[in-house]
Amino acid sequence: LQPWKVKVTLNIKICLSCHALSWARAPAGCLNFNCMLILLPVCRNLLSFLRGSIQYCSRTAARQLDRNITFHKLVAYMIAFHTAVHIIAHLFNFEYFMDAQLNRNSSLLPFVLSEIGNGDNASFLNPIRSNETNPTIVMFTTIAGLTGVAITLALILIITSSMEVIRRSYFEVFWYTHHLFIIFFIGLVLHGFGRIVRGQTEKSMNVSNPLVCADHFEDWGKNDSFCPVPKFAGNPPMTWKYVVGPMILYVCERIVRLYRSHQKVVITKVVMHPSKTLELQMKKKGFHMEVGQYVFIQCPSVSRLEWHPFTLTSAPEEDYFSAHIRIVGDWTQALYEACGGDKTEPQEAWQLPKLAIDGPFGTASEDVFRYEVVMLVGAGIGVTPFASILKSVWYKHIQNNQEVFTKKIYFYWLCPETQAFEWFADLLQSLEGQMTEKGMTDFLSYNIYLTRWKETEAAHIRVHHEAENDPITGLKQKTLYGKPNWDNEFTNIATKHPGTKVGVFLCGPPQLGKSLEKQCLSHSEANVKFIFNKENF
């Protein structure tokens, strides 16, 4: 290469190095901040305490805590992004450090800086101390390099196993790899203790101003020079200051969970529904719930490490709490068999598996009772929170509870298969009969939609269509086919209830949530207002 090309290339590398250090340090600061936040949204008991305290001041603020998993994911995305930028920037840094050792020219500032500390090896700047090594060796022989590799591998495994397709199909993979966060945080705290990023000491800067002395590096340390050789030291580790607080909170959280897991849970009844849905009715000393809440269930005979969330389907007024568990994976299948689901004869109480319960958690969906008119929309298994709500509202009415403000409930259930109707139809049949006895047939209007069906089912439906009860659910209200015309539904409700606020509650897919939120906005007028509340479940 011609001399001018060498000089241009060197200047470009110097420029890249200067910026690369900034590009490495800035994301490192962002990483520290985000790693401080990442554990807080998964401290379930802390969030439950905060929710109970904040809702007395502001229900809207309390509702934001129900977005904890969304916030957790956003913080994780930022950690992944800043990690990638941090790694790429340091690759440029190490390339520049290596070039500074290889280009052994005393007329070049990078080489002069690299030679500092060769004697005492205390005040060096360049972490690559010899031209006979390479960045790969440094990566696997320093604290920063080893912990950086461990952190990166742990983060890659955590993020890839968190994808929805893996989480739904191989939940155990997601569960176990997520616990690599322990390695991640240990590596994170130790990462800075190698002090590989170094800077000029404050004392040295007072006698050797870098802005002035950088242009006179060839005279550093000479008798007639006003610039002594600069002294360098590693930057002290700072990450532990960010994460020690959240780590202590998380340890306390796990201690509380461990204590709760040892509290006795009694299974009082097991119901095997035809649609491979297992209903567990349980009792636990000191257990108090509200509608719409959920618990985490552990079955030690299946797995001592796995906890799975299930929405409570019982009402607070009942003397037990229950969960309906759909059999869709290895863990639920093992629980189903442990409870005798694969046996023809009933299980004795002593044969039932031991369970551990953590909770209840989530928003206590008391907001339902703040509206005179309520729309409940459930899709598939997402109907489970509404079992608790419908039961509770009914109990409050038959007990003549004067605090019940709700006068009308519109219930919509969208389901792709007829088998899923079986367990919930029993509850609706019971409510239907009780409302007829009490003369409250106008209190609950329910619309059940079958969104997909087979030809054989269609033929059966046509034959029995004129029957008094619906051939699918057994209810007097006939099943509808296809999807609701939400524009018509909202228009009809707005016409029937002028001058009211209508609470719209959804437990279903995001696409349906966007559609309903749009309808709420478009149909809210001066005489009626629709309030969308997806976050409550």
PESUL-V582170 format. One record per backbone hydrogen bond with DSSP energy under -0.5 kcal/mol. CO is the residue of the C=O (numbers start at 1). NH is the residue of the N-H. E is the energy in kcal/mol with one decimal. If there is no record, write none. Layout:
CO;NH;E / CO;NH;E
This chain:
2;5;-0.7 / 2;6;-2.0 / 3;7;-2.4 / 4;8;-2.2 / 5;9;-2.6 / 6;10;-2.5 / 7;11;-2.4 / 8;12;-2.4 / 9;13;-2.3 / 10;14;-2.6 / 11;15;-2.5 / 12;16;-2.8 / 13;17;-2.6 / 14;18;-2.4 / 15;19;-2.1 / 16;20;-2.9 / 17;21;-2.1 / 18;22;-1.1 / 19;23;-2.7 / 20;24;-1.5 / 21;25;-2.6 / 22;26;-2.6 / 23;27;-0.7 / 24;28;-1.2 / 25;29;-2.0 / 26;30;-2.0 / 27;31;-2.9 / 28;32;-2.3 / 29;33;-1.9 / 30;34;-2.7 / 31;35;-2.9 / 32;36;-1.2 / 33;37;-1.0 / 34;38;-1.9 / 37;40;-0.7 / 37;41;-0.8 / 39;42;-1.0 / 40;43;-1.6 / 42;44;-1.5 / 43;47;-2.4 / 44;48;-2.3 / 45;49;-2.1 / 46;50;-2.6 / 47;51;-2.9 / 48;52;-2.0 / 49;53;-1.6 / 50;54;-3.1 / 51;55;-2.1 / 53;56;-0.6 / 54;57;-1.9 / 54;58;-2.8 / 58;62;-1.9 / 59;63;-2.2 / 60;64;-1.0 / 61;64;-0.5 / 61;65;-0.6 / 62;65;-1.0 / 63;66;-1.5 / 64;67;-1.7 / 65;68;-1.0 / 67;71;-2.6 / 68;72;-2.4 / 69;73;-2.3 / 70;74;-2.2 / 71;75;-2.5 / 72;76;-2.0 / 73;77;-2.4 / 74;78;-2.0 / 75;79;-2.2 / 76;80;-2.5 / 77;81;-2.4 / 78;82;-2.7 / 79;83;-2.2 / 80;84;-2.0 / 81;85;-2.1 / 82;86;-2.4 / 83;87;-2.5 / 84;88;-2.4 / 85;89;-2.5 / 86;90;-1.9 / 87;91;-1.8 / 88;92;-1.6 / 89;93;-2.0 / 90;94;-2.8 / 91;95;-1.8 / 92;96;-2.1 / 93;97;-2.7 / 94;98;-2.3 / 95;99;-2.2 / 96;100;-2.1 / 97;101;-1.1 / 98;102;-2.1 / 99;103;-2.8 / 102;104;-1.8 / 103;105;-2.1 / 105;108;-2.2 / 108;112;-1.9 / 109;113;-2.6 / 110;114;-1.9 / 111;115;-1.5 / 112;116;-0.7 / 113;116;-0.6 / 113;125;-0.6 / 115;118;-1.7 / 116;125;-0.5 / 117;121;-1.8 / 123;232;-0.6 / 125;127;-0.6 / 127;129;-0.9 / 130;133;-0.6 / 134;137;-0.5 / 134;138;-1.7 / 135;139;-2.3 / 136;140;-1.4 / 138;141;-1.0 / 138;142;-0.7 / 142;146;-2.6 / 143;147;-2.5 / 144;148;-1.9 / 145;149;-2.1 / 146;150;-2.2 / 147;151;-2.8 / 148;152;-2.3 / 149;153;-2.5 / 150;154;-2.3 / 151;155;-2.5 / 152;156;-2.4 / 153;157;-2.2 / 154;158;-2.3 / 155;159;-2.6 / 156;160;-2.5 / 157;161;-1.9 / 159;162;-0.9 / 160;163;-1.0 / 163;166;-0.7 / 163;167;-2.8 / 164;168;-2.4 / 165;169;-1.5 / 166;170;-3.0 / 170;173;-0.6 / 170;174;-1.7 / 171;175;-2.9 / 172;176;-2.7 / 173;177;-2.3 / 174;178;-1.6 / 175;179;-0.6 / 176;179;-1.0 / 177;180;-1.8 / 178;181;-1.4 / 179;182;-1.3 / 180;184;-2.4 / 181;185;-2.6 / 182;186;-2.2 / 183;187;-2.7 / 184;188;-2.2 / 185;189;-2.3 / 186;190;-2.0 / 187;191;-1.5 / 188;192;-0.5 / 190;193;-1.4 / 191;194;-0.6 / 192;195;-1.5 / 196;198;-0.7 / 197;235;-2.4 / 199;233;-2.5 / 201;205;-2.0 / 202;206;-1.2 / 203;207;-0.7 / 204;207;-0.7 / 204;208;-2.1 / 209;212;-0.8 / 209;213;-3.3 / 210;214;-1.3 / 212;215;-0.9 / 213;216;-1.5 / 214;217;-0.7 / 216;219;-1.6 / 217;220;-1.0 / 219;222;-1.9 / 222;225;-1.5 / 226;228;-0.5 / 227;221;-1.8 / 231;201;-2.2 / 233;199;-2.6 / 238;241;-1.1 / 238;242;-0.7 / 239;242;-1.3 / 239;243;-1.7 / 240;244;-1.9 / 243;247;-2.3 / 244;248;-1.9 / 245;249;-2.2 / 246;250;-2.4 / 247;251;-2.1 / 248;252;-2.3 / 249;253;-2.1 / 250;254;-2.4 / 251;255;-1.9 / 252;256;-2.3 / 253;257;-2.3 / 254;258;-2.4 / 255;259;-2.4 / 256;260;-2.5 / 257;261;-2.3 / 258;262;-0.7 / 259;262;-0.9 / 260;263;-1.7 / 264;285;-0.6 / 265;267;-0.5 / 266;268;-0.8 / 266;283;-2.2 / 269;281;-2.7 / 271;273;-0.8 / 271;279;-2.9 / 273;276;-1.1 / 273;277;-0.8 / 276;327;-2.4 / 277;273;-2.5 / 277;279;-0.5 / 278;280;-0.6 / 278;325;-3.7 / 279;271;-2.6 / 279;281;-0.5 / 280;282;-0.5 / 280;323;-1.7 / 281;268;-2.2 / 281;269;-1.6 / 282;321;-2.5 / 283;266;-2.7 / 284;287;-1.9 / 290;293;-1.4 / 291;365;-2.9 / 293;312;-2.6 / 294;360;-0.6 / 294;361;-3.0 / 295;310;-2.7 / 296;358;-2.4 / 297;308;-2.1 / 298;300;-0.5 / 298;356;-2.5 / 299;302;-1.9 / 299;303;-2.7 / 308;297;-2.8 / 310;295;-2.5 / 311;324;-0.6 / 315;318;-1.7 / 321;282;-3.2 / 322;313;-2.3 / 322;314;-0.8 / 323;280;-2.4 / 323;325;-0.6 / 324;326;-0.6 / 325;278;-3.3 / 326;328;-1.1 / 329;333;-2.2 / 330;334;-2.3 / 331;335;-2.3 / 332;336;-2.5 / 333;337;-2.1 / 334;338;-2.2 / 335;339;-1.8 / 336;341;-3.0 / 337;340;-1.4 / 340;343;-1.6 / 348;351;-1.2 / 348;352;-0.7 / 349;352;-1.0 / 356;298;-2.4 / 358;296;-2.7 / 361;294;-2.0 / 363;365;-0.9 / 364;366;-3.1 / 365;368;-1.5 / 366;369;-1.2 / 367;370;-1.6 / 368;371;-1.2 / 369;405;-0.7 / 372;407;-2.7 / 372;408;-1.6 / 373;503;-2.3 / 374;376;-0.5 / 374;410;-3.3 / 375;377;-0.5 / 375;505;-3.2 / 376;378;-0.5 / 376;412;-3.3 / 377;507;-2.1 / 378;414;-2.7 / 379;382;-2.0 / 380;383;-1.2 / 381;384;-1.8 / 383;386;-1.2 / 383;387;-0.8 / 384;387;-0.9 / 384;388;-0.9 / 385;389;-1.5 / 386;390;-3.0 / 387;391;-2.1 / 388;392;-2.4 / 389;393;-2.7 / 390;394;-2.0 / 391;395;-2.7 / 392;396;-2.4 / 393;397;-1.9 / 394;398;-2.5 / 395;399;-1.6 / 396;401;-3.1 / 397;400;-1.6 / 400;402;-0.7 / 401;404;-1.3 / 403;405;-0.7 / 408;374;-2.1 / 409;411;-0.6 / 409;445;-2.8 / 410;376;-3.3 / 411;447;-3.0 / 412;378;-2.8 / 413;415;-0.5 / 413;449;-3.3 / 414;380;-2.9 / 415;451;-2.5 / 415;452;-0.6 / 417;420;-0.7 / 418;421;-1.5 / 419;422;-1.3 / 420;424;-0.5 / 421;425;-2.5 / 422;426;-0.9 / 423;427;-0.7 / 424;428;-2.0 / 425;429;-2.8 / 426;430;-2.0 / 427;431;-2.5 / 428;432;-2.8 / 429;433;-2.4 / 430;434;-2.3 / 431;435;-2.6 / 432;436;-1.7 / 433;437;-1.9 / 434;438;-2.0 / 435;439;-0.6 / 435;440;-3.1 / 436;439;-0.6 / 440;443;-1.7 / 440;444;-0.5 / 443;409;-2.5 / 443;445;-0.5 / 444;446;-0.5 / 445;411;-3.3 / 447;413;-2.3 / 447;449;-0.5 / 448;480;-3.2 / 449;415;-2.6 / 449;451;-0.7 / 450;482;-2.4 / 454;458;-2.3 / 455;459;-2.2 / 456;460;-1.8 / 457;461;-2.3 / 458;462;-2.1 / 459;463;-1.9 / 460;464;-1.8 / 462;465;-0.7 / 464;467;-1.4 / 470;474;-1.7 / 475;470;-3.7 / 480;450;-2.8 / 484;486;-1.2 / 485;488;-0.5 / 485;489;-2.2 / 486;490;-2.7 / 487;491;-1.9 / 488;492;-2.6 / 489;493;-2.2 / 490;494;-2.4 / 491;495;-2.0 / 492;496;-2.1 / 493;497;-1.7 / 497;500;-0.9 / 500;502;-0.5 / 500;529;-2.0 / 501;373;-0.9 / 501;503;-0.6 / 502;504;-0.5 / 502;531;-3.1 / 503;375;-3.4 / 503;505;-0.6 / 504;533;-2.7 / 505;377;-2.9 / 507;379;-1.7 / 509;513;-1.8 / 510;514;-2.4 / 511;515;-1.8 / 512;516;-2.5 / 513;517;-2.4 / 514;518;-2.0 / 515;519;-1.9 / 516;520;-2.4 / 517;521;-1.9 / 518;522;-2.3 / 519;523;-1.9 / 520;524;-0.7 / 520;530;-0.5 / 523;525;-0.7 / 527;499;-4.4 / 527;500;-0.6 / 528;525;-2.5 / 529;502;-3.3 / 529;531;-0.5 / 530;532;-0.6 / 531;504;-3.5 / 533;536;-0.9 / 534;537;-1.5
